[in-house]
Amino acid sequence: MNRLTAFILAMATALAAGPAAADIEAVTFSGFATLGAVVSQEKDLQFLRMGIDNPGTDRLNFGSDSVLGAQGNFRFSGSTEAVVQVLTRRTPTNDYNPRASLAFISFAPTPELTLRAGRLRVPAFMLSDSFDINYAHPWGRPPNEVYSLNPFADLDGIDLLYRTRIGSLDLELHPYFGRSRVDIMEFGRASLSRLRGLNIGLSSGSLTLHFGYSRASLDLHWGDREFDLLQNVLNTLPQGKRILAEMHGKGASESFTSAGFHWDDNRWLLIGEYAVRRSSAFVNSAHGWHLTAGRHLGPVTPYVKVARSRQDSRIVDRQLSEALLPPPVASFVEAFNVSRNTSQRSIAAGLRWDLHTNAAMKIELARNYIDRNGWGSFQPTRDILLTRVSGRTVNTLSLSIDVVF
């Protein structure tokens, strides 16, 4: 358990048990869990969620979707509330250490306005607030073609929620500011500083619309063994450091834009989302979209889903690396570009079965077409240098049981 988590749990326990408990008007506890597995038809490839999961050596992966979380809400007098959420799931560093995914104080001076400070969610997507609560979604997981574009989850900072009604529309304005950090690729790390953004939400009846935009300064170091080997080679070459400056470092400019809709009239379900990542260095610029159509038939909801992600620019320009580096080294830099490109398209059919008011079972069969110059959502289970990933078609089967309590 990390220090932040331990401190927050101790603070919550003290509030509930100490003299301050007299000021607490209500305490509620809740939780959620998913036991999920995804298996690849190809023995040498494993499905991977960047920034969440750790590459393994087995095509059967329990770490991508399985999660356990618990949350406490402490409501005080004067429209003040403290929220603590702790969850555990497999991480890119291959452990299950619990972490505080939420830990904030909120104050609502009016019914329309709420101020929050502490550990919040990075609201990059339409479903960011419920990202870890898989019971809230129809799929086995939010579509990777879109949601892998921004792996940052924790926002350490402040935000403001302003809600009002305009005619038949409910409007929510959500500006935020802070920083974020995520582990990636075994021993790698990435962080966003001066992260600022604005989300706009509109809803009316069965329809919800989402628009979001953010900017930040990106620091990134890839921590996989293959990158470390390439880095050592580049450091020995006259122009190697210039290439390395494009691959990792500090102070890259990054922006993220997303837009989505959700329609559910208790008969038909339609969900769509589009997202764009723009970066000046360290990661590629890319965009992705997904579209889902489902039909509620009592406790069962069958659905079909199509999704696409595509690279817009490489991390290192190919012509630059070929001009500055010897051909063998330039080919390794190009292999690095390809391994960081998640471009793919997929089509999937799935079924959600609500077993109970707080439990659901899901099954999803997907056919994934990896782009010729990318790795899509997959990692080799064997030797990376000897495994071809690009241009392959991979079938996956996902099963999960989701509960809330």
C-alpha positions as CSV (number, residue, x, y, z in Angstrom):
1,M,0.0,0.0,0.0
2,N,1.5,3.4,-1.0
3,R,1.9,6.2,1.4
4,L,-1.0,8.3,0.0
5,T,-3.4,5.4,0.3
6,A,-2.3,4.7,3.9
7,F,-2.6,8.3,4.9
8,I,-6.1,8.7,3.4
9,L,-7.4,5.5,5.0
10,A,-6.0,6.7,8.4
11,M,-7.6,10.1,7.9
12,A,-11.0,8.5,7.0
13,T,-10.8,6.2,10.0
14,A,-10.0,9.1,12.4
15,L,-12.9,11.1,11.0
16,A,-15.3,8.3,11.5
17,A,-14.1,7.3,15.0
18,G,-12.8,10.5,16.5
19,P,-14.3,13.6,18.0
20,A,-14.9,15.0,14.5
21,A,-17.5,12.3,13.9
22,A,-20.0,14.5,15.6
23,D,-19.9,16.8,12.6
24,I,-20.5,14.0,10.1
25,E,-24.1,13.9,9.0
26,A,-23.9,10.7,7.0
27,V,-21.4,8.0,6.1
28,T,-21.9,5.6,3.2
29,F,-19.7,2.8,1.8
30,S,-19.9,1.1,-1.6
31,G,-17.8,-1.1,-3.8
32,F,-17.4,-2.7,-7.2
33,A,-15.5,-5.6,-8.6
34,T,-14.9,-7.3,-11.9
35,L,-13.4,-10.8,-12.5
36,G,-12.5,-10.7,-16.2
37,A,-10.4,-12.6,-18.7
38,V,-9.5,-12.1,-22.3
39,V,-7.8,-14.7,-24.4
40,S,-6.2,-14.3,-27.8
41,Q,-6.6,-16.9,-30.5
42,E,-2.9,-16.4,-31.4
43,K,-0.5,-18.2,-29.0
44,D,2.2,-15.7,-29.4
45,L,0.2,-12.6,-28.8
46,Q,-1.5,-11.2,-25.6
47,F,-4.1,-8.5,-25.4
48,L,-2.8,-5.4,-23.5
49,R,-4.3,-2.2,-22.1
50,M,-1.5,0.5,-22.2
51,G,-1.0,2.2,-18.8
52,I,-3.2,-0.4,-17.0
53,D,-1.8,-3.8,-17.6
54,N,1.6,-5.5,-17.7
55,P,2.8,-7.6,-20.7
56,G,2.8,-11.3,-19.8
57,T,3.8,-14.6,-21.3
58,D,0.4,-16.2,-21.6
59,R,-2.3,-15.4,-24.2
60,L,-4.9,-15.8,-21.4
61,N,-4.9,-12.5,-19.5
62,F,-6.8,-11.9,-16.3
63,G,-5.0,-8.6,-15.5
64,S,-6.6,-6.4,-18.2
65,D,-10.1,-6.3,-16.7
66,S,-10.1,-7.7,-13.2
67,V,-10.4,-5.0,-10.5
68,L,-11.6,-4.6,-6.9
69,G,-12.6,-1.2,-5.5
70,A,-14.2,0.3,-2.3
71,Q,-15.4,3.8,-1.6
72,G,-16.4,5.8,1.4
73,N,-18.4,9.0,1.3
74,F,-18.3,11.2,4.4
75,R,-20.9,14.0,4.4
76,F,-20.4,16.9,6.8
77,S,-22.6,19.8,7.6
78,G,-22.3,22.9,5.5
79,S,-22.5,21.1,2.1
80,T,-19.1,19.6,2.5
81,E,-18.2,16.0,1.6
82,A,-15.0,13.8,1.7
83,V,-14.7,10.9,-0.8
84,V,-12.1,8.2,-0.6
85,Q,-11.9,5.4,-3.2
86,V,-9.3,2.7,-3.1
87,L,-8.9,0.0,-5.8
88,T,-6.5,-2.7,-6.7
89,R,-5.7,-4.3,-10.1
90,R,-2.7,-5.5,-11.9
91,T,-0.4,-2.6,-12.8
92,P,2.3,-2.0,-15.4
93,T,4.9,-2.7,-12.7
94,N,3.3,-6.2,-12.3
95,D,1.9,-5.8,-8.8
96,Y,-1.5,-5.5,-7.1
97,N,-0.7,-2.7,-4.7
98,P,-3.9,-0.8,-3.7
99,R,-4.0,2.9,-4.6
100,A,-6.2,5.8,-3.9
101,S,-8.1,6.4,-7.1
102,L,-10.2,9.1,-5.5
103,A,-9.4,11.2,-2.4
104,F,-11.0,14.6,-2.4
105,I,-12.9,17.2,-0.4
106,S,-15.9,18.8,-2.1
107,F,-17.9,21.9,-1.2
108,A,-21.2,23.0,-2.7
109,P,-22.0,26.6,-1.9
110,T,-25.1,26.4,-4.1
111,P,-27.1,23.5,-5.6
112,E,-25.6,24.3,-9.0
113,L,-21.9,24.7,-8.1
114,T,-19.5,22.2,-6.6
115,L,-15.8,22.8,-5.9
116,R,-13.5,19.8,-5.4
117,A,-9.8,19.4,-4.5
118,G,-7.5,16.4,-4.0
119,R,-7.2,13.2,-6.0
120,L,-9.8,13.2,-8.8
121,R,-10.3,11.5,-12.1
122,V,-8.8,12.9,-15.3
123,P,-12.1,13.5,-17.2
124,A,-10.6,12.8,-20.6
125,F,-13.5,10.7,-21.9
126,M,-17.3,10.5,-21.8
127,L,-17.1,7.5,-19.4
128,S,-14.0,8.6,-17.4
129,D,-16.0,8.8,-14.1
130,S,-17.1,5.2,-14.4
131,F,-14.0,3.8,-16.2
132,D,-13.1,1.3,-13.5
133,I,-16.7,0.3,-12.7
134,N,-17.3,-2.1,-15.5
135,Y,-20.8,-2.9,-14.3
136,A,-21.8,0.5,-15.6
137,H,-20.9,-0.3,-19.2
138,P,-22.4,-2.7,-21.7
139,W,-19.0,-4.0,-23.0
140,G,-16.4,-6.3,-21.4
141,R,-14.3,-3.1,-21.3
142,P,-14.5,0.5,-22.8
143,P,-13.2,0.2,-26.4
144,N,-9.5,0.1,-26.4
145,E,-9.2,1.9,-29.8
146,V,-10.3,5.1,-28.0
147,Y,-9.6,4.7,-24.3
148,S,-5.9,3.6,-24.9
149,L,-5.2,7.1,-26.4
150,N,-5.0,8.6,-22.9
151,P,-3.9,6.2,-20.1
152,F,-3.8,9.0,-17.4
153,A,-6.4,8.3,-14.7
154,D,-5.5,10.2,-11.6
155,L,-5.8,14.0,-11.4
156,D,-4.1,15.6,-8.4
157,G,-5.6,19.1,-8.4
158,I,-8.9,21.0,-8.4
159,D,-12.0,21.1,-10.5
160,L,-15.4,22.8,-10.6
161,L,-18.8,21.4,-11.5
162,Y,-21.5,23.8,-12.6
163,R,-24.9,22.4,-13.5
164,T,-27.9,24.3,-14.7
165,R,-31.0,23.7,-16.8
166,I,-31.6,25.6,-20.1
167,G,-35.1,24.8,-21.4
168,S,-35.3,21.1,-21.7
169,L,-31.5,20.7,-21.6
170,D,-29.3,19.9,-18.6
171,L,-25.9,21.6,-18.9
172,E,-22.7,20.7,-17.0
173,L,-19.5,22.8,-17.2
174,H,-16.4,21.1,-15.8
175,P,-13.1,23.0,-15.8
176,Y,-10.1,21.4,-14.1
177,F,-6.5,21.9,-13.3
178,G,-3.7,19.8,-11.9
179,R,-1.2,17.1,-12.7
180,S,-1.2,13.3,-13.4
181,R,1.2,10.4,-13.4
182,V,1.1,6.8,-14.8
183,D,3.5,3.8,-14.9
184,I,4.0,2.3,-18.3
185,M,5.9,-0.5,-19.9
186,E,7.5,-2.4,-16.9
187,F,9.7,0.4,-15.5
188,G,8.6,3.4,-17.5
189,R,6.8,6.4,-16.2
190,A,4.9,9.4,-17.7
191,S,3.6,12.5,-16.1
192,L,1.5,15.5,-17.1
193,S,2.1,18.9,-15.5
194,R,0.1,22.1,-15.9
195,L,-2.8,19.9,-17.0
196,R,-5.9,22.1,-17.7
197,G,-9.1,21.3,-19.5
198,L,-12.8,21.9,-19.9
199,N,-15.6,19.4,-20.3
200,I,-19.1,20.3,-21.5
201,G,-22.0,17.9,-20.9
202,L,-25.5,18.2,-22.3
203,S,-28.4,15.8,-21.6
204,S,-32.1,15.7,-22.4
205,G,-34.2,12.6,-21.8
206,S,-32.5,9.5,-23.2
207,L,-29.6,11.5,-24.9
208,T,-26.3,12.6,-23.3
209,L,-23.6,14.5,-25.2
210,H,-20.0,15.1,-24.1
211,F,-17.3,17.5,-25.4
212,G,-13.8,17.8,-23.8
213,Y,-10.5,19.5,-24.4
214,S,-7.3,19.6,-22.4
215,R,-3.6,20.6,-22.7
216,A,-0.6,19.7,-20.6
217,S,3.2,19.4,-20.5
218,L,4.4,15.8,-20.9
219,D,7.4,14.1,-19.4
220,L,8.0,10.5,-20.4
221,H,10.6,7.8,-20.1
222,W,10.0,4.4,-21.6
223,G,11.1,1.6,-19.2
224,D,11.1,-1.6,-21.3
225,R,14.3,-3.5,-21.9
226,E,14.2,-3.1,-25.7
227,F,14.1,0.7,-25.4
228,D,17.0,0.7,-22.9
229,L,19.1,-1.3,-25.3
230,L,18.3,1.1,-28.2
231,Q,19.1,4.1,-25.9
232,N,22.5,2.7,-25.1
233,V,23.3,2.3,-28.8
234,L,22.0,5.8,-29.7
235,N,24.1,7.4,-26.9
236,T,27.3,6.1,-28.7
237,L,26.4,7.9,-32.0
238,P,27.1,11.5,-32.9
239,Q,23.4,12.2,-33.8
240,G,21.9,9.7,-31.4
241,K,21.0,12.2,-28.7
242,R,19.0,14.2,-31.2
243,I,16.9,11.2,-32.0
244,L,16.6,10.3,-28.3
245,A,15.2,13.8,-27.7
246,E,12.2,12.8,-29.8
247,M,11.7,9.5,-28.0
248,H,11.7,10.5,-24.3
249,G,12.4,13.5,-22.0
250,K,10.7,16.4,-20.5
251,G,8.4,19.3,-21.6
252,A,6.6,18.0,-24.7
253,S,3.3,19.8,-25.5
254,E,0.3,17.5,-25.6
255,S,-3.4,18.1,-26.2
256,F,-6.4,15.8,-26.1
257,T,-9.9,16.3,-27.6
258,S,-12.9,14.1,-27.2
259,A,-16.6,14.1,-28.2
260,G,-19.3,11.5,-27.6
261,F,-22.9,10.6,-27.3
262,H,-25.0,8.1,-25.4
263,W,-28.6,7.2,-26.2
264,D,-30.6,4.7,-24.1
265,D,-34.4,4.7,-24.1
266,N,-34.6,1.3,-22.3
267,R,-35.2,-0.4,-25.7
268,W,-32.3,0.7,-27.9
269,L,-28.7,1.5,-26.9
270,L,-26.4,3.7,-29.0
271,I,-23.0,4.9,-27.9
272,G,-20.3,6.6,-30.0
273,E,-17.1,8.5,-29.1
274,Y,-14.2,10.2,-31.0
275,A,-10.9,11.2,-29.5
276,V,-7.7,12.9,-30.8
277,R,-4.3,13.0,-29.2
278,R,-1.7,15.6,-30.4
279,S,1.9,15.5,-29.1
280,S,5.0,17.4,-30.1
281,A,7.3,14.5,-29.0
282,F,7.7,11.2,-27.0
283,V,4.3,9.7,-28.2
284,N,2.7,9.6,-31.6
285,S,-0.3,11.8,-32.5
286,A,-3.3,9.6,-33.1
287,H,-7.1,9.5,-33.2
288,G,-9.7,6.8,-32.6
289,W,-13.5,6.3,-32.6
290,H,-16.0,3.6,-31.7
291,L,-19.7,3.0,-32.3
292,T,-22.0,0.5,-30.4
293,A,-25.6,-0.5,-31.1
294,G,-27.5,-2.7,-28.6
295,R,-31.0,-3.9,-27.9
296,H,-32.5,-4.4,-24.4
297,L,-34.4,-7.7,-24.3
298,G,-35.4,-8.0,-20.7
299,P,-32.3,-8.8,-18.6
300,V,-30.2,-9.5,-21.8
301,T,-28.6,-6.9,-24.0
302,P,-26.9,-8.1,-27.2
303,Y,-24.8,-5.5,-29.0
304,V,-22.4,-5.0,-31.9
305,K,-19.4,-2.7,-31.8
306,V,-17.1,-1.3,-34.5
307,A,-13.9,0.7,-33.6
308,R,-10.9,2.2,-35.2
309,S,-7.6,3.8,-34.1
310,R,-5.1,5.3,-36.4
311,Q,-1.7,7.0,-36.1
312,D,-1.4,10.5,-37.5
313,S,2.3,11.1,-37.0
314,R,5.2,8.9,-35.8
315,I,7.2,9.5,-32.7
316,V,10.5,9.7,-34.7
317,D,10.2,10.9,-38.3
318,R,11.5,8.0,-40.5
319,Q,13.3,10.3,-43.0
320,L,15.1,12.0,-40.1
321,S,16.3,8.8,-38.5
322,E,17.4,7.4,-41.9
323,A,19.3,10.6,-42.7
324,L,21.2,10.8,-39.3
325,L,21.7,7.1,-38.4
326,P,23.4,4.1,-39.9
327,P,20.8,1.8,-41.6
328,P,20.9,-1.0,-38.9
329,V,20.2,1.5,-36.1
330,A,17.6,3.4,-38.2
331,S,15.8,0.1,-38.6
332,F,15.7,-0.4,-34.9
333,V,14.3,3.1,-34.4
334,E,11.6,2.3,-36.9
335,A,10.8,-0.9,-35.0
336,F,10.4,1.3,-31.9
337,N,7.9,3.5,-33.8
338,V,5.9,0.5,-34.8
339,S,5.8,-1.1,-31.3
340,R,4.4,2.2,-29.9
341,N,1.7,2.5,-32.6
342,T,-1.7,1.1,-31.4
343,S,-3.4,1.5,-34.7
344,Q,-6.0,-1.2,-35.5
345,R,-9.7,-1.7,-36.4
346,S,-12.1,-4.2,-34.9
347,I,-15.6,-5.5,-35.0
348,A,-17.2,-7.2,-32.1
349,A,-20.4,-8.9,-31.0
350,G,-21.3,-9.2,-27.3
351,L,-23.9,-10.0,-24.8
352,R,-24.6,-8.5,-21.4
353,W,-26.8,-10.5,-19.1
354,D,-28.0,-8.8,-15.9
355,L,-28.1,-11.7,-13.4
356,H,-29.3,-9.5,-10.5
357,T,-29.9,-5.8,-9.8
358,N,-26.2,-5.5,-8.9
359,A,-24.5,-8.2,-11.0
360,A,-23.9,-8.8,-14.7
361,M,-22.1,-11.3,-16.8
362,K,-20.7,-10.4,-20.2
363,I,-19.2,-12.2,-23.2
364,E,-17.6,-10.5,-26.2
365,L,-16.0,-12.0,-29.4
366,A,-13.9,-9.5,-31.3
367,R,-12.0,-9.7,-34.6
368,N,-9.0,-7.3,-34.5
369,Y,-7.1,-6.1,-37.6
370,I,-3.7,-4.7,-36.7
371,D,-2.3,-2.0,-39.0
372,R,0.8,-2.9,-41.0
373,N,3.0,-0.4,-39.2
374,G,1.6,-0.9,-35.7
375,W,1.0,-3.4,-32.8
376,G,-2.6,-2.5,-32.1
377,S,-3.7,-3.7,-28.6
378,F,-1.3,-6.6,-28.5
379,Q,2.1,-7.6,-27.2
380,P,4.2,-10.7,-28.0
381,T,4.2,-13.4,-25.4
382,R,7.6,-14.6,-26.7
383,D,10.7,-12.9,-28.0
384,I,9.7,-9.4,-29.2
385,L,12.5,-9.3,-31.8
386,L,11.3,-12.6,-33.4
387,T,7.6,-12.1,-33.3
388,R,5.7,-10.4,-36.1
389,V,2.7,-8.4,-34.8
390,S,2.0,-5.8,-37.6
391,G,-0.6,-6.6,-40.2
392,R,-2.1,-9.6,-38.4
393,T,-5.7,-10.5,-37.7
394,V,-6.4,-11.6,-34.1
395,N,-9.6,-13.0,-32.6
396,T,-10.2,-12.4,-28.9
397,L,-12.8,-13.7,-26.5
398,S,-13.6,-11.7,-23.4
399,L,-15.6,-13.0,-20.4
400,S,-16.4,-11.1,-17.2
401,I,-18.6,-11.0,-14.1
402,D,-19.2,-7.4,-12.8
403,V,-20.8,-6.6,-9.4
404,V,-21.5,-3.4,-7.4
405,F,-22.2,-3.4,-3.7
